[in-house]
């Protein structure tokens, strides 16, 4: 469809969002990603039966973890859309990028950069 979405979005394809583990989301944040969103199929429409529901629970758990550590839970989100909704994906990408831009850079990345320079 040749849709445009922000160039700073990195897409990682998985067979099903149910394969996205808590550690994947946390590692992305730990390694400096300012935000992460999971785009899964519509609820009740998962080819792998309940993968998107597992992903939704995992994203909610990671949001709780971030909040308990003092980070903004809005840095991680889950969206449900069908594979035919390319324009909606581009819109979500722009919305998420704007939200993350308002939150500012990942505090772990900022801290990590300063520590490396000091060492």
N, C-alpha and C positions, 0 to 999 in steps of 0.2 A: 504493500500500500504506500510505501515511501513516506511514512509518517515521521515527523521529527519529534524527538524527545531530548532532554538535556544530555549533552555529551559526557557528563560526569557520571552517568548511570552505567553500572557494570552489570550485565545480565549473566547469570549463571543458570543454565538450564538443567533441570532434573526431571526424571520420568514422572514424578508426582511430588507435590509439595509435602506429602507425608514422609518423604525421604529427608526433608530439612530437619536436622536435629538442633536441639538447644545449643550444643557446642558450636555448630556452624554459625549461628546468629551471634553468639557471644564472642567467638574468635574474630568475626568481622569487626565488631566494635572494638575489641582489644587491639586489633592491628591498625586501628585508626579510621575506620569507616565512620563518617559523620552520621549515617543512618542506613537502615536496611528495611526493605519491604519485600514481602512475599506475595506474589500474585498467583493465586490458585483458582481452580475451576469453581463454578457455582456450587454452593452448598447443596448436597443431595444429588449432585450431578457428577460425582467423582468416578472416573473410569476404574480406579482402584478401590472403590466402595467408600472408604471413610478417610482417605489420606488427607483431604483438605480439612477435615474436622480435627485430626491429630495436629496438623500444622497450626490451626487456629489456637488450640490449647497451648502449644509450645510457644507461640508468639506472645500469648497472654502471660505465660510464665516468665518469659524473658523481660517483658515490660515490668512485671513485679520486681524482678531481680534488679533491673536498672533503677527503679524508683527506690528500692531499699538501699542502694549504694549512693544515692544522691544524684543520679543522672536522670535526665528527662526521659520518661517512658515513651514519649512520642517519637523517639529516634528509631523505634521499631514498630512496624505496622503490617497488617495482613489485609489484602484486598481480594475479593472474589469477582471474577469476570470470566466470560467464555472466551475461547480461542478466537472467535470471530470479532471480538471487540477491540481491534487494534487502536481505533481512535480513543477509546476509553483508557487503554494502557498508556498511551502517550499523555493523556490528561492527568492520570494518576501520577505518572512520573514527574510531570511539571508541578503538581500539587505537593508531592512529597519533597521535591527539591526546594520549593519555596518554604515549606514548613521547616526543613532542616536549616536553610539559610537563616531563618529567624531565630532558631535555637543557637546558632553559632557553631564553631568547630567542635569536634569531639574533644572533651577535656583530657582524655587519655592520650590522644595524639599530641596535643599541645604540650602536655607534661612530658611525654616521651621525647619530644624534639628538644626541649630545654635540657633534660637530663643528659642526652647524648652530647649536646654541645658543651655542657659543663664537664663532662668526663674526659 
